[in-house]
Amino acid sequence: MDLNKVMIIGNVVRDPDIRTTPSGQNVASFSIATNLVWKDKEGNRQKKAEFHNVVAWRRLGEIVGQYVKKGSKIYLEGRLETRSWDDQNGIKRFRTEIIADNMIMLDKAGGRPAETAGPVLSSQPEPQAKAPEQSSGEEEINIEDIPF
C-alpha cells in the first residue's frame, strides 16, 4: 500500500495567483510558510522557515481566490506532486507542489486568529476531512533529542 498525504498549517506568503484553464477549471497557486522552532545547544531559540508551493483546483481554487490572502493562516491537506519541464536553455527543471484537497481557514474575518477551526473547504464533494486537533502553535524541538 502507498500513501501520499500532506497536512500542514502555515501562513500564506503572497496573494494567490488565480487562473481559469481553457476548459473552464479554476486553479489557484500560492505559497505557504511553515516554521520549525528549536533551541540550540547554548539554549538560544532558533527558527527556520520552510516554503511550500500549493495548487488548488476547481471549487477549492475558487474559494482560495475569494478568501485567502497574504498572511492568512490555513490548514491544508493534499498530496505531493512533482512536475518537470525543459527551460529555455534546455535544462530540465523540477517543481514539487502540494495539490490541495481540503482547506480550513484558521483566521477570523479581518485576519485575526480564530478560537476554533472553521469548516473544511474541499475540492472534492464528499467526504470532508476531520478538523485537526488544536495545538499550542509553535513546537519547540531540542536538536540534541533527534536520534540521527
Buried (B, 14 or more C-beta within 10 A) or exposed (E): EEEEEBEBBBBBBEBBEBEEEEEEEBBBBBBBEEEBEBBEEEEEEEEEEEEBEBBBBBBBBBBBBEBBBEEBBBBBBBEEEEEEEEEEEEEEEEEEBBBBBBBBBBBEEEEEEEEEBBEBBBBEEEEEBEBBEEEEEEEEEEEEEEEE
